[in-house]
Amino acid sequence: MFEERYSLMRGGMMYRLTRFGRRGGEGWMAPPVTIVLMTIVLLPTVVLAAMDRTLLGGVQVPLLRDYTVWARFVLAMPLLILAVPVADERLWRAMHHLQGLVTPEDQPRFEAVLARVRRWRDSVIPELLLFVLAVAGAVTVAALDVFDHVSSWRHGNGHALSPAGLWLHWVGMPLFRFLCLLWMWRFLLWLSLLWRLSRLHLTLYVAHPDGHGGLGILGFAQAAFLVMPLVGSLLLCGSLAVEIAYLGVTLMSLRYVLLGYVVIALTVMIAPLLLFVPKLAALKRAGLMDYGVIGTDCAEQFDTTWAGRARGEARPILHAGDPSALADFTAVYSTVDTLVVVPIQRYVLIAFVAASAAPLLPLVLLVMPVDEVLDKLFSSMV
């Protein structure tokens, strides 16, 4: 039976952790969990770096000027946790709406699909495997190449990891990888659900005011994963900022990397919605034919009734309902004609672009003489 608040974000170890000790109120524990995890990761790192005299100086890249650390653990990691309640709200509302679009004869198949995805969602095994992968990454994933060319708090002046570097390598990074992998897992579950849903018979209306045949809710739901391109952009921004600040890399030389990331992020985020393009394209073709025939009949009747009258005899048209009816039908036909076969709203698309590109803008501050700009600005005001 369909759950009133069915959502892909519900279930699993992390979901139960963020709701521990609270029966009502979704995501009540998300802020405290965020603070606890940041404290576990950053407090020992800062203390150990201070003891090693690499917190503020002593090396080319001290801890407080390592942009990768702050981008990853101060910005990205809290976002991955705090975004869960928001995503949950969007997804359960979308699922409740989509359940009403499935035809009665396909309702049993829809329930079976939900049950299958629910089993994977609630299973402990996937999250345990993700945790193993996150920890194994500490052994298999290489550190950023940029730190091979400069001395940093991670290695000091040698090649072995410093105590602060060891803590972040074996505690901070596995934890961060685990959170990222959890979001990827939920995204794959969502993709699987949409793929199966696209194969069911849905009750769609070509003249639906959302401009997507009634599937516009999918764009709203897809925005639940807005945090993924945002976090990826923050990570990219942090690593490129280190290259610009310490290796002399120019922002212009990175333009293709930045543009490539935005394109790839948008493609990945929009790709699940392309599963419904065949349905909506077929709906639009059939709608244009059907409403085109009706439009011809309406226009013919209107012309027969009014266009053939002599001058001065058409005055009753002002009191008739025919012009209004024809105008209303023209608006309906325009809705059919402009139906967008990719079920994503313009504001959602803009949000994805902004999430992918906005965190990259601080890179400009590294190459822009901000102090000179401010001096000229203030001097022009006095």
BALOBA-1460 file (C-alpha; in Angstrom, 3 decimals):
// residues 382
<rec num="1" residu="m" x="0.000" y="0.000" z="0.000"/>
<rec num="2" residu="f" x="1.277" y="3.492" z="-0.901"/>
<rec num="3" residu="e" x="2.886" y="5.411" z="1.977"/>
<rec num="4" residu="e" x="1.527" y="8.916" z="2.529"/>
<rec num="5" residu="r" x="5.068" y="10.208" z="3.059"/>
<rec num="6" residu="y" x="7.028" y="7.860" z="0.832"/>
<rec num="7" residu="s" x="10.460" y="9.286" z="0.121"/>
<rec num="8" residu="l" x="13.849" y="8.031" z="-0.972"/>
<rec num="9" residu="m" x="15.505" y="10.028" z="1.823"/>
<rec num="10" residu="r" x="13.665" y="8.017" z="4.500"/>
<rec num="11" residu="g" x="15.177" y="4.819" z="5.781"/>
<rec num="12" residu="g" x="18.753" y="3.734" z="6.255"/>
<rec num="13" residu="m" x="21.308" y="4.379" z="8.954"/>
<rec num="14" residu="m" x="21.898" y="8.099" z="8.363"/>
<rec num="15" residu="y" x="18.187" y="8.886" z="8.224"/>
<rec num="16" residu="r" x="17.589" y="7.162" z="11.553"/>
<rec num="17" residu="l" x="20.551" y="9.045" z="13.025"/>
<rec num="18" residu="t" x="19.172" y="12.459" z="12.022"/>
<rec num="19" residu="r" x="15.821" y="11.631" z="13.662"/>
<rec num="20" residu="f" x="17.155" y="9.989" z="16.820"/>
<rec num="21" residu="g" x="15.215" y="11.009" z="19.906"/>
<rec num="22" residu="r" x="12.474" y="12.782" z="17.981"/>
<rec num="23" residu="r" x="9.243" y="11.218" z="16.736"/>
<rec num="24" residu="g" x="7.855" y="14.313" z="15.071"/>
<rec num="25" residu="g" x="9.579" y="17.022" z="13.089"/>
<rec num="26" residu="e" x="11.493" y="15.930" z="10.054"/>
<rec num="27" residu="g" x="15.243" y="16.366" z="10.115"/>
<rec num="28" residu="w" x="15.204" y="17.686" z="13.700"/>
<rec num="29" residu="m" x="18.650" y="16.245" z="14.428"/>
<rec num="30" residu="a" x="20.305" y="17.395" z="11.202"/>
<rec num="31" residu="p" x="21.850" y="20.620" z="12.646"/>
<rec num="32" residu="p" x="23.230" y="18.926" z="15.804"/>
<rec num="33" residu="v" x="24.638" y="16.059" z="13.731"/>
<rec num="34" residu="t" x="26.279" y="18.612" z="11.436"/>
<rec num="35" residu="i" x="27.922" y="20.387" z="14.363"/>
<rec num="36" residu="v" x="29.116" y="17.118" z="15.893"/>
<rec num="37" residu="l" x="30.667" y="15.845" z="12.673"/>
<rec num="38" residu="m" x="32.370" y="19.174" z="11.940"/>
<rec num="39" residu="t" x="33.787" y="19.175" z="15.467"/>
<rec num="40" residu="i" x="35.075" y="15.604" z="15.112"/>
<rec num="41" residu="v" x="36.793" y="16.432" z="11.844"/>
<rec num="42" residu="l" x="38.044" y="19.986" z="12.284"/>
<rec num="43" residu="l" x="38.833" y="20.416" z="15.983"/>
<rec num="44" residu="p" x="41.581" y="17.729" z="16.141"/>
<rec num="45" residu="t" x="42.904" y="18.895" z="12.771"/>
<rec num="46" residu="v" x="43.227" y="22.493" z="13.956"/>
<rec num="47" residu="v" x="44.781" y="21.487" z="17.291"/>
<rec num="48" residu="l" x="47.291" y="19.124" z="15.691"/>
<rec num="49" residu="a" x="48.238" y="21.689" z="13.049"/>
<rec num="50" residu="a" x="48.722" y="24.319" z="15.762"/>
<rec num="51" residu="m" x="50.972" y="21.946" z="17.706"/>
<rec num="52" residu="d" x="52.906" y="21.309" z="14.494"/>
<rec num="53" residu="r" x="53.151" y="25.080" z="13.885"/>
<rec num="54" residu="t" x="51.518" y="24.783" z="10.490"/>
<rec num="55" residu="l" x="48.182" y="26.368" z="11.360"/>
<rec num="56" residu="l" x="49.110" y="29.912" z="10.336"/>
<rec num="57" residu="g" x="52.547" y="29.558" z="8.783"/>
<rec num="58" residu="g" x="55.747" y="27.554" z="8.759"/>
<rec num="59" residu="v" x="54.930" y="26.087" z="5.326"/>
<rec num="60" residu="q" x="53.810" y="27.423" z="1.974"/>
<rec num="61" residu="v" x="50.233" y="26.246" z="2.511"/>
<rec num="62" residu="p" x="49.221" y="26.494" z="6.183"/>
<rec num="63" residu="l" x="45.941" y="24.944" z="7.291"/>
<rec num="64" residu="l" x="44.040" y="28.216" z="7.458"/>
<rec num="65" residu="r" x="44.938" y="28.940" z="3.837"/>
<rec num="66" residu="d" x="44.206" y="25.500" z="2.465"/>
<rec num="67" residu="y" x="41.044" y="26.261" z="0.505"/>
<rec num="68" residu="t" x="40.331" y="22.585" z="-0.104"/>
<rec num="69" residu="v" x="39.778" y="21.959" z="3.617"/>
<rec num="70" residu="w" x="37.350" y="24.808" z="4.107"/>
<rec num="71" residu="a" x="35.485" y="24.115" z="0.884"/>
<rec num="72" residu="r" x="35.095" y="20.440" z="1.766"/>
<rec num="73" residu="f" x="34.496" y="20.416" z="5.528"/>
<rec num="74" residu="v" x="33.128" y="23.864" z="6.349"/>
<rec num="75" residu="l" x="30.828" y="24.317" z="3.355"/>
<rec num="76" residu="a" x="30.237" y="21.061" z="1.470"/>
<rec num="77" residu="m" x="29.908" y="18.603" z="4.377"/>
<rec num="78" residu="p" x="27.259" y="20.632" z="6.277"/>
<rec num="79" residu="l" x="25.305" y="21.072" z="3.050"/>
<rec num="80" residu="l" x="25.205" y="17.315" z="2.490"/>
<rec num="81" residu="i" x="23.559" y="16.832" z="5.878"/>
<rec num="82" residu="l" x="21.314" y="19.893" z="6.080"/>
<rec num="83" residu="a" x="19.919" y="19.303" z="2.596"/>
<rec num="84" residu="v" x="18.400" y="15.951" z="3.578"/>
<rec num="85" residu="p" x="15.195" y="17.323" z="5.193"/>
<rec num="86" residu="v" x="14.648" y="19.674" z="2.234"/>
<rec num="87" residu="a" x="15.105" y="16.850" z="-0.271"/>
<rec num="88" residu="d" x="12.815" y="14.620" z="1.761"/>
<rec num="89" residu="e" x="10.020" y="17.199" z="1.634"/>
<rec num="90" residu="r" x="10.279" y="17.570" z="-2.134"/>
<rec num="91" residu="l" x="10.472" y="13.864" z="-2.911"/>
<rec num="92" residu="w" x="7.542" y="12.700" z="-0.799"/>
<rec num="93" residu="r" x="5.320" y="15.413" z="-2.275"/>
<rec num="94" residu="a" x="6.359" y="14.410" z="-5.775"/>
<rec num="95" residu="m" x="5.708" y="10.729" z="-5.114"/>
<rec num="96" residu="h" x="2.268" y="11.492" z="-3.728"/>
<rec num="97" residu="h" x="1.419" y="13.410" z="-6.914"/>
<rec num="98" residu="l" x="2.888" y="10.814" z="-9.277"/>
<rec num="99" residu="q" x="0.890" y="8.050" z="-7.617"/>
<rec num="100" residu="g" x="-2.258" y="9.821" z="-8.801"/>
<rec num="101" residu="l" x="-1.025" y="9.848" z="-12.413"/>
<rec num="102" residu="v" x="-0.646" y="6.068" z="-12.661"/>
<rec num="103" residu="t" x="-3.650" y="4.463" z="-14.337"/>
<rec num="104" residu="p" x="-5.766" y="2.108" z="-12.171"/>
<rec num="105" residu="e" x="-4.692" y="-0.981" z="-14.137"/>
<rec num="106" residu="d" x="-1.016" y="-0.167" z="-13.489"/>
<rec num="107" residu="q" x="-1.410" y="0.627" z="-9.788"/>
<rec num="108" residu="p" x="-0.310" y="-2.899" z="-8.718"/>
<rec num="109" residu="r" x="2.876" y="-2.551" z="-10.812"/>
<rec num="110" residu="f" x="3.473" y="0.869" z="-9.309"/>
<rec num="111" residu="e" x="3.118" y="-0.519" z="-5.790"/>
<rec num="112" residu="a" x="5.536" y="-3.326" z="-6.664"/>
<rec num="113" residu="v" x="8.088" y="-0.800" z="-7.934"/>
<rec num="114" residu="l" x="7.795" y="1.242" z="-4.753"/>
<rec num="115" residu="a" x="8.168" y="-1.858" z="-2.605"/>
<rec num="116" residu="r" x="11.318" y="-2.916" z="-4.447"/>
<rec num="117" residu="v" x="12.916" y="0.520" z="-4.164"/>
<rec num="118" residu="r" x="11.830" y="0.698" z="-0.503"/>
<rec num="119" residu="r" x="13.664" y="-2.555" z="0.265"/>
<rec num="120" residu="w" x="16.868" y="-1.165" z="-1.210"/>
<rec num="121" residu="r" x="16.326" y="2.147" z="0.553"/>
<rec num="122" residu="d" x="15.879" y="0.569" z="3.980"/>
<rec num="123" residu="s" x="18.520" y="-2.122" z="3.615"/>
<rec num="124" residu="v" x="21.627" y="-1.813" z="5.777"/>
<rec num="125" residu="i" x="23.832" y="-3.668" z="3.286"/>
<rec num="126" residu="p" x="24.191" y="-0.847" z="0.711"/>
<rec num="127" residu="e" x="25.188" y="1.677" z="3.363"/>
<rec num="128" residu="l" x="27.704" y="-0.760" z="4.859"/>
<rec num="129" residu="l" x="29.227" y="-1.266" z="1.420"/>
<rec num="130" residu="l" x="29.375" y="2.476" z="0.903"/>
<rec num="131" residu="f" x="31.110" y="2.871" z="4.260"/>
<rec num="132" residu="v" x="33.678" y="0.228" z="3.294"/>
<rec num="133" residu="l" x="34.300" y="2.030" z="0.011"/>
<rec num="134" residu="a" x="34.687" y="5.336" z="1.830"/>
<rec num="135" residu="v" x="37.301" y="3.893" z="4.180"/>
<rec num="136" residu="a" x="39.037" y="1.979" z="1.397"/>
<rec num="137" residu="g" x="39.391" y="5.270" z="-0.453"/>
<rec num="138" residu="a" x="41.905" y="6.351" z="2.196"/>
<rec num="139" residu="v" x="44.206" y="3.651" z="0.837"/>
<rec num="140" residu="t" x="43.404" y="3.712" z="-2.872"/>
<rec num="141" residu="v" x="42.592" y="7.367" z="-3.625"/>
<rec num="142" residu="a" x="45.623" y="9.578" z="-4.135"/>
<rec num="143" residu="a" x="45.884" y="13.034" z="-2.596"/>
<rec num="144" residu="l" x="45.710" y="16.162" z="-4.731"/>
<rec num="145" residu="d" x="48.759" y="16.517" z="-6.963"/>
<rec num="146" residu="v" x="49.067" y="20.186" z="-6.056"/>
<rec num="147" residu="f" x="50.533" y="19.289" z="-2.656"/>
<rec num="148" residu="d" x="53.383" y="17.394" z="-4.314"/>
<rec num="149" residu="h" x="54.827" y="20.710" z="-5.499"/>
<rec num="150" residu="v" x="54.551" y="22.840" z="-2.356"/>
<rec num="151" residu="s" x="55.122" y="22.311" z="1.340"/>
<rec num="152" residu="s" x="51.883" y="22.203" z="3.277"/>
<rec num="153" residu="w" x="50.445" y="21.451" z="6.698"/>
<rec num="154" residu="r" x="49.601" y="17.974" z="5.419"/>
<rec num="155" residu="h" x="53.234" y="16.926" z="5.063"/>
<rec num="156" residu="g" x="55.219" y="19.676" z="6.716"/>
<rec num="157" residu="n" x="58.575" y="19.850" z="5.006"/>
<rec num="158" residu="g" x="58.807" y="16.088" z="4.490"/>
<rec num="159" residu="h" x="56.912" y="13.423" z="2.549"/>
<rec num="160" residu="a" x="55.105" y="11.601" z="5.344"/>
<rec num="161" residu="l" x="51.731" y="12.826" z="6.523"/>
<rec num="162" residu="s" x="51.747" y="15.106" z="9.550"/>
<rec num="163" residu="p" x="49.556" y="14.233" z="12.572"/>
<rec num="164" residu="a" x="46.914" y="16.690" z="11.320"/>
<rec num="165" residu="g" x="47.210" y="15.234" z="7.843"/>
<rec num="166" residu="l" x="46.787" y="11.700" z="9.191"/>
<rec num="167" residu="w" x="43.645" y="12.657" z="11.112"/>
<rec num="168" residu="l" x="42.047" y="14.257" z="8.082"/>
<rec num="169" residu="h" x="43.156" y="11.413" z="5.822"/>
<rec num="170" residu="w" x="41.795" y="8.584" z="7.981"/>
<rec num="171" residu="v" x="38.841" y="10.277" z="9.694"/>
<rec num="172" residu="g" x="37.726" y="13.367" z="7.808"/>
<rec num="173" residu="m" x="38.006" y="12.120" z="4.241"/>
<rec num="174" residu="p" x="36.278" y="8.735" z="4.788"/>
<rec num="175" residu="l" x="33.424" y="10.514" z="6.542"/>
<rec num="176" residu="f" x="33.074" y="13.016" z="3.729"/>
<rec num="177" residu="r" x="33.257" y="10.293" z="1.078"/>
<rec num="178" residu="f" x="30.576" y="8.342" z="2.896"/>
<rec num="179" residu="l" x="28.190" y="11.319" z="2.829"/>
<rec num="180" residu="c" x="28.858" y="11.853" z="-0.882"/>
<rec num="181" residu="l" x="28.311" y="8.173" z="-1.648"/>
<rec num="182" residu="l" x="25.024" y="8.228" z="0.286"/>
<rec num="183" residu="w" x="23.727" y="11.016" z="-1.930"/>
<rec num="184" residu="m" x="24.884" y="9.160" z="-5.039"/>
<rec num="185" residu="w" x="23.068" y="6.054" z="-3.815"/>
<rec num="186" residu="r" x="19.835" y="7.979" z="-3.276"/>
<rec num="187" residu="f" x="20.243" y="9.519" z="-6.716"/>
<rec num="188" residu="l" x="20.594" y="6.061" z="-8.266"/>
<rec num="189" residu="l" x="17.451" y="4.921" z="-6.439"/>
<rec num="190" residu="w" x="15.613" y="7.944" z="-7.819"/>
<rec num="191" residu="l" x="16.891" y="7.185" z="-11.323"/>
<rec num="192" residu="s" x="15.742" y="3.564" z="-10.993"/>
<rec num="193" residu="l" x="12.328" y="4.692" z="-9.794"/>
<rec num="194" residu="l" x="11.907" y="7.150" z="-12.675"/>
<rec num="195" residu="w" x="12.978" y="4.527" z="-15.215"/>
<rec num="196" residu="r" x="10.345" y="2.100" z="-13.991"/>
<rec num="197" residu="l" x="7.743" y="4.847" z="-13.742"/>
<rec num="198" residu="s" x="8.379" y="5.891" z="-17.350"/>
<rec num="199" residu="r" x="7.369" y="2.393" z="-18.468"/>
<rec num="200" residu="l" x="3.961" y="2.538" z="-16.769"/>
<rec num="201" residu="h" x="0.759" y="3.928" z="-18.229"/>
<rec num="202" residu="l" x="0.276" y="7.457" z="-16.939"/>
<rec num="203" residu="t" x="-2.737" y="9.731" z="-17.148"/>
<rec num="204" residu="l" x="-1.275" y="12.774" z="-18.880"/>
<rec num="205" residu="y" x="-3.043" y="15.800" z="-20.344"/>
<rec num="206" residu="v" x="-1.548" y="17.695" z="-23.234"/>
<rec num="207" residu="a" x="-3.316" y="20.922" z="-22.203"/>
<rec num="208" residu="h" x="-2.156" y="20.718" z="-18.590"/>
<rec num="209" residu="p" x="-1.277" y="24.245" z="-17.384"/>
<rec num="210" residu="d" x="2.146" y="23.168" z="-16.102"/>
<rec num="211" residu="g" x="3.287" y="22.926" z="-19.722"/>
<rec num="212" residu="h" x="4.598" y="19.379" z="-19.238"/>
<rec num="213" residu="g" x="1.464" y="17.277" z="-19.540"/>
<rec num="214" residu="g" x="1.131" y="17.008" z="-15.764"/>
<rec num="215" residu="l" x="4.736" y="15.863" z="-15.170"/>
<rec num="216" residu="g" x="6.040" y="19.271" z="-14.166"/>
<rec num="217" residu="i" x="6.266" y="17.973" z="-10.596"/>
<rec num="218" residu="l" x="9.294" y="15.942" z="-11.699"/>
<rec num="219" residu="g" x="11.348" y="19.105" z="-12.153"/>
<rec num="220" residu="f" x="10.346" y="20.192" z="-8.658"/>
<rec num="221" residu="a" x="11.415" y="16.792" z="-7.318"/>
<rec num="222" residu="q" x="14.683" y="16.763" z="-9.271"/>
<rec num="223" residu="a" x="15.663" y="19.973" z="-7.473"/>
<rec num="224" residu="a" x="15.953" y="17.817" z="-4.328"/>
<rec num="225" residu="f" x="19.397" y="16.852" z="-5.646"/>
<rec num="226" residu="l" x="20.520" y="20.445" z="-6.139"/>
<rec num="227" residu="v" x="23.109" y="19.947" z="-3.415"/>
<rec num="228" residu="m" x="25.087" y="17.496" z="-5.576"/>
<rec num="229" residu="p" x="26.280" y="19.939" z="-8.276"/>
<rec num="230" residu="l" x="26.671" y="22.591" z="-5.572"/>
<rec num="231" residu="v" x="29.016" y="20.394" z="-3.535"/>
<rec num="232" residu="g" x="30.934" y="19.362" z="-6.651"/>
<rec num="233" residu="s" x="31.406" y="23.008" z="-7.555"/>
<rec num="234" residu="l" x="32.689" y="23.803" z="-4.071"/>
<rec num="235" residu="l" x="35.236" y="20.986" z="-4.235"/>
<rec num="236" residu="l" x="36.412" y="22.083" z="-7.661"/>
<rec num="237" residu="c" x="36.628" y="25.685" z="-6.511"/>
<rec num="238" residu="g" x="38.742" y="24.717" z="-3.498"/>
<rec num="239" residu="s" x="41.278" y="22.679" z="-5.461"/>
<rec num="240" residu="l" x="41.578" y="25.236" z="-8.283"/>
<rec num="241" residu="a" x="41.962" y="28.062" z="-5.765"/>
<rec num="242" residu="v" x="45.051" y="26.319" z="-4.370"/>
<rec num="243" residu="e" x="46.505" y="25.972" z="-7.867"/>
<rec num="244" residu="i" x="45.898" y="29.652" z="-8.630"/>
<rec num="245" residu="a" x="47.239" y="30.874" z="-5.277"/>
<rec num="246" residu="y" x="50.321" y="28.659" z="-4.978"/>
<rec num="247" residu="l" x="51.228" y="27.228" z="-8.389"/>
<rec num="248" residu="g" x="50.755" y="30.310" z="-10.541"/>
<rec num="249" residu="v" x="47.996" y="28.790" z="-12.644"/>
<rec num="250" residu="t" x="45.918" y="31.433" z="-14.418"/>
<rec num="251" residu="l" x="42.135" y="31.541" z="-14.273"/>
<rec num="252" residu="m" x="41.983" y="31.861" z="-18.054"/>
<rec num="253" residu="s" x="43.803" y="28.550" z="-18.489"/>
<rec num="254" residu="l" x="41.111" y="26.857" z="-16.385"/>
<rec num="255" residu="r" x="38.150" y="28.182" z="-18.369"/>
<rec num="256" residu="y" x="37.560" y="24.876" z="-20.167"/>
<rec num="257" residu="v" x="37.706" y="22.957" z="-16.894"/>
<rec num="258" residu="l" x="35.102" y="25.262" z="-15.351"/>
<rec num="259" residu="l" x="32.862" y="25.209" z="-18.408"/>
<rec num="260" residu="g" x="33.229" y="21.437" z="-18.702"/>
<rec num="261" residu="y" x="32.156" y="20.952" z="-15.108"/>
<rec num="262" residu="v" x="29.028" y="23.074" z="-15.539"/>
<rec num="263" residu="v" x="28.057" y="21.176" z="-18.700"/>
<rec num="264" residu="i" x="28.662" y="17.755" z="-17.125"/>
<rec num="265" residu="a" x="26.806" y="18.673" z="-13.916"/>
<rec num="266" residu="l" x="23.778" y="19.933" z="-15.852"/>
<rec num="267" residu="t" x="23.766" y="16.844" z="-18.052"/>
<rec num="268" residu="v" x="23.817" y="14.481" z="-15.079"/>
<rec num="269" residu="m" x="21.073" y="16.384" z="-13.266"/>
<rec num="270" residu="i" x="18.748" y="16.602" z="-16.274"/>
<rec num="271" residu="a" x="19.404" y="13.106" z="-17.666"/>
<rec num="272" residu="p" x="16.844" y="11.274" z="-15.442"/>
<rec num="273" residu="l" x="14.066" y="13.494" z="-16.749"/>
<rec num="274" residu="l" x="14.873" y="12.551" z="-20.345"/>
<rec num="275" residu="l" x="13.269" y="9.170" z="-19.656"/>
<rec num="276" residu="f" x="9.886" y="10.850" z="-20.089"/>
<rec num="277" residu="v" x="10.689" y="12.600" z="-23.373"/>
<rec num="278" residu="p" x="9.183" y="9.804" z="-25.555"/>
<rec num="279" residu="k" x="5.902" y="9.880" z="-23.594"/>
<rec num="280" residu="l" x="5.613" y="13.650" z="-23.702"/>
<rec num="281" residu="a" x="6.672" y="13.867" z="-27.348"/>
<rec num="282" residu="a" x="3.990" y="11.348" z="-28.336"/>
<rec num="283" residu="l" x="1.468" y="13.214" z="-26.189"/>
<rec num="284" residu="k" x="2.322" y="16.502" z="-27.908"/>
<rec num="285" residu="r" x="2.070" y="15.032" z="-31.413"/>
<rec num="286" residu="a" x="-1.336" y="13.510" z="-30.686"/>
<rec num="287" residu="g" x="-2.512" y="16.680" z="-28.963"/>
<rec num="288" residu="l" x="-1.532" y="18.928" z="-31.848"/>
<rec num="289" residu="m" x="-3.482" y="16.719" z="-34.248"/>
<rec num="290" residu="d" x="-6.570" y="16.476" z="-32.035"/>
<rec num="291" residu="y" x="-6.685" y="20.124" z="-31.040"/>
<rec num="292" residu="g" x="-5.825" y="21.143" z="-34.591"/>
<rec num="293" residu="v" x="-8.974" y="19.434" z="-35.839"/>
<rec num="294" residu="i" x="-11.047" y="21.066" z="-33.102"/>
<rec num="295" residu="g" x="-9.475" y="24.416" z="-33.913"/>
<rec num="296" residu="t" x="-10.400" y="24.050" z="-37.558"/>
<rec num="297" residu="d" x="-13.994" y="23.322" z="-36.651"/>
<rec num="298" residu="c" x="-14.132" y="26.303" z="-34.274"/>
<rec num="299" residu="a" x="-12.591" y="28.705" z="-36.781"/>
<rec num="300" residu="e" x="-14.884" y="27.459" z="-39.553"/>
<rec num="301" residu="q" x="-17.974" y="27.891" z="-37.403"/>
<rec num="302" residu="f" x="-16.855" y="31.351" z="-36.302"/>
<rec num="303" residu="d" x="-16.207" y="32.491" z="-39.858"/>
<rec num="304" residu="t" x="-19.504" y="31.051" z="-41.060"/>
<rec num="305" residu="t" x="-21.435" y="32.784" z="-38.307"/>
<rec num="306" residu="w" x="-19.789" y="36.225" z="-38.349"/>
<rec num="307" residu="a" x="-17.417" y="36.831" z="-41.253"/>
<rec num="308" residu="g" x="-20.125" y="36.591" z="-43.901"/>
<rec num="309" residu="r" x="-22.287" y="39.364" z="-42.477"/>
<rec num="310" residu="a" x="-22.563" y="42.746" z="-44.107"/>
<rec num="311" residu="r" x="-21.090" y="45.817" z="-42.436"/>
<rec num="312" residu="g" x="-23.150" y="46.887" z="-39.476"/>
<rec num="313" residu="e" x="-24.771" y="43.500" z="-39.079"/>
<rec num="314" residu="a" x="-21.964" y="42.072" z="-36.964"/>
<rec num="315" residu="r" x="-22.786" y="44.229" z="-33.964"/>
<rec num="316" residu="p" x="-24.343" y="41.334" z="-32.004"/>
<rec num="317" residu="i" x="-20.899" y="39.704" z="-31.884"/>
<rec num="318" residu="l" x="-20.075" y="42.014" z="-28.999"/>
<rec num="319" residu="h" x="-22.764" y="40.357" z="-26.918"/>
<rec num="320" residu="a" x="-22.140" y="36.799" z="-28.096"/>
<rec num="321" residu="g" x="-19.842" y="34.318" z="-26.435"/>
<rec num="322" residu="d" x="-18.210" y="33.126" z="-29.655"/>
<rec num="323" residu="p" x="-15.178" y="35.474" z="-29.644"/>
<rec num="324" residu="s" x="-14.443" y="34.696" z="-26.006"/>
<rec num="325" residu="a" x="-14.758" y="30.965" z="-26.610"/>
<rec num="326" residu="l" x="-12.445" y="31.136" z="-29.621"/>
<rec num="327" residu="a" x="-9.906" y="33.187" z="-27.666"/>
<rec num="328" residu="d" x="-10.021" y="30.676" z="-24.808"/>
<rec num="329" residu="f" x="-9.517" y="27.806" z="-27.207"/>
<rec num="330" residu="t" x="-6.612" y="29.653" z="-28.839"/>
<rec num="331" residu="a" x="-4.962" y="29.911" z="-25.400"/>
<rec num="332" residu="v" x="-5.481" y="26.177" z="-24.849"/>
<rec num="333" residu="y" x="-3.990" y="25.371" z="-28.255"/>
<rec num="334" residu="s" x="-1.030" y="27.611" z="-27.459"/>
<rec num="335" residu="t" x="-0.457" y="25.570" z="-24.294"/>
<rec num="336" residu="v" x="-0.490" y="22.383" z="-26.371"/>
<rec num="337" residu="d" x="1.834" y="23.881" z="-28.981"/>
<rec num="338" residu="t" x="4.375" y="25.069" z="-26.415"/>
<rec num="339" residu="l" x="4.407" y="21.851" z="-24.344"/>
<rec num="340" residu="v" x="8.010" y="21.152" z="-23.308"/>
<rec num="341" residu="v" x="8.891" y="17.477" z="-23.611"/>
<rec num="342" residu="v" x="11.598" y="17.669" z="-20.914"/>
<rec num="343" residu="p" x="9.695" y="17.974" z="-17.612"/>
<rec num="344" residu="i" x="11.785" y="20.635" z="-15.936"/>
<rec num="345" residu="q" x="10.748" y="24.201" z="-15.187"/>
<rec num="346" residu="r" x="12.863" y="27.145" z="-16.229"/>
<rec num="347" residu="y" x="13.492" y="28.255" z="-12.644"/>
<rec num="348" residu="v" x="14.728" y="24.759" z="-11.733"/>
<rec num="349" residu="l" x="17.100" y="24.776" z="-14.695"/>
<rec num="350" residu="i" x="18.394" y="28.195" z="-13.647"/>
<rec num="351" residu="a" x="18.858" y="26.882" z="-10.108"/>
<rec num="352" residu="f" x="20.986" y="23.995" z="-11.394"/>
<rec num="353" residu="v" x="23.100" y="26.374" z="-13.476"/>
<rec num="354" residu="a" x="23.567" y="28.659" z="-10.475"/>
<rec num="355" residu="a" x="24.451" y="25.754" z="-8.175"/>
<rec num="356" residu="s" x="27.033" y="24.511" z="-10.671"/>
<rec num="357" residu="a" x="28.599" y="27.879" z="-11.467"/>
<rec num="358" residu="a" x="28.117" y="30.248" z="-8.513"/>
<rec num="359" residu="p" x="30.669" y="28.624" z="-6.134"/>
<rec num="360" residu="l" x="33.284" y="29.033" z="-8.877"/>
<rec num="361" residu="l" x="32.939" y="32.820" z="-8.837"/>
<rec num="362" residu="p" x="35.180" y="33.300" z="-5.753"/>
<rec num="363" residu="l" x="38.068" y="32.193" z="-7.962"/>
<rec num="364" residu="v" x="37.828" y="35.609" z="-9.579"/>
<rec num="365" residu="l" x="38.689" y="37.234" z="-6.244"/>
<rec num="366" residu="l" x="42.056" y="35.460" z="-6.267"/>
<rec num="367" residu="v" x="43.120" y="37.158" z="-9.486"/>
<rec num="368" residu="m" x="41.209" y="40.423" z="-9.159"/>
<rec num="369" residu="p" x="42.924" y="43.250" z="-7.255"/>
<rec num="370" residu="v" x="39.983" y="43.708" z="-4.888"/>
<rec num="371" residu="d" x="41.790" y="46.287" z="-2.764"/>
<rec num="372" residu="e" x="42.454" y="48.471" z="-5.810"/>
<rec num="373" residu="v" x="38.842" y="48.171" z="-6.944"/>
<rec num="374" residu="l" x="37.573" y="49.176" z="-3.495"/>
<rec num="375" residu="d" x="40.032" y="52.083" z="-3.271"/>
<rec num="376" residu="k" x="38.865" y="53.471" z="-6.604"/>
<rec num="377" residu="l" x="35.235" y="52.933" z="-5.651"/>
<rec num="378" residu="f" x="35.565" y="54.769" z="-2.346"/>
<rec num="379" residu="s" x="37.675" y="57.543" z="-3.870"/>
<rec num="380" residu="s" x="34.996" y="58.183" z="-6.466"/>
<rec num="381" residu="m" x="32.379" y="58.563" z="-3.717"/>
<rec num="382" residu="v" x="34.242" y="61.252" z="-1.724"/>
